[in-house]
């Protein structure tokens, strides 16, 4: 009798252990499913943000290209032949340029809210400064070579940002097409863009600073040495240089993460 009772108790303990092991396994599987769902949601959110940014920058590019072409058209008219109509057209272009700046503000707000990127908010801030400069110059009907060169810089910057965003979207799409087992595990939230894209953008910003500095250096010689607009642009370039140094430090040390 005692042996039968002991055997029954052992069977009950084994069954309880089996049930416990099964419950633990179910919890592990549920945790894995939850983590996979969260990963998919993060990827979807990242894809939506990249797509929204791409659409906004593409819109800005089309707007800026139109302003640039119309600026070139206005500059072809000699100063002596310009009428009130030409000045009004320049002011209209200034208004259009300011509208591009408002789009840049919206893009910058999205990037800052997301928070993982260092170089791209910096690129948009520089872009915003250039847009402000062009807005002021067009308001004064200054449609010559300097204004046009800054507009070209804006176009180039937008094209570079778009190229980087398109590459990130392509990488994301390729990652989503891989089977779950082949995907690289990630710690925490994935960044909006990878560190290589960040470094490339910072290098591009540095090249643009160097090029603009040389261009302004030639203009500020002689009688234009005290031109307030040129001095202001040089001061902005110095500020950009400091921000690039800080952004590079933050990226290398991981302070943005």
C-alpha positions, 0 to 999 in steps of 0.5 A: 500500500505504501509502495503504491502511494509512493509511486503515485506521488512520484508520478504526480511530481513528474506530471507537475514537472512536465506541466511546468516545463511546458508552461515555461516553453509556452512563455518563451515562445510567446516572448519570441513572438512578441519580440518579432512583432515589435521588431516588425512594427519598428521596421514598419515605423522606420520605413514610414518615416523614411518614405515621408522624409523622401517625399518631403525632400523630393517636393523641396527639390522640385520647388528649388529647381523651379526657383533656380531656373526662374532666377537664371531667367531674371538675371539674364535681364540687364540691371538697366532694363529691369522694371518694377515687374522684374522686382515683383517677380524677384519678390515672388521668388523670395516668397517661393523660397521661403515656402521651401524653408517651411518644408525644411522646418517640417523635415527637421522636426521629424528628424529631431523627434526620431532622434537617432541621426546626427548628420542628417539634422545637421544637413537640414539645418545648413540647408535652412540657412542657405534657404534663408540667405537666398530668400533675403537676396531675392527679396532685394532682387539680387539674382546674380551669380552668388545667389544662383550658386547658393541655389545650386548648393541647395539643389545638390544638398537635396539630391544627396539627402534623397540619394541617402534616403533611397539607399536606406529604404532599399536596404530596409526592403531587402532586410524585410524580404529575408527570412527571419533566421537570416536577419541580424539581431539588433540591440535596442531601436535601429537607427534611422540611417546606418553609421556609414551614411552618417559619416558620408553625410558629415564628409559632404558637409565638410566639403561644402563648407570648404568650397563655400569658404573659398568662394566667399573668400574671393568675393570679399576681397577689395571693396566688398571686404566689409559687405554685411551679407558676405560677413554674415555668410562667413560667420554662418560657415564658422558655426557650421564648421563647429557643428560638424566637429561636434556632430562627428564627436557625437557620432564617434563616441555614440552620444547620439545613442 
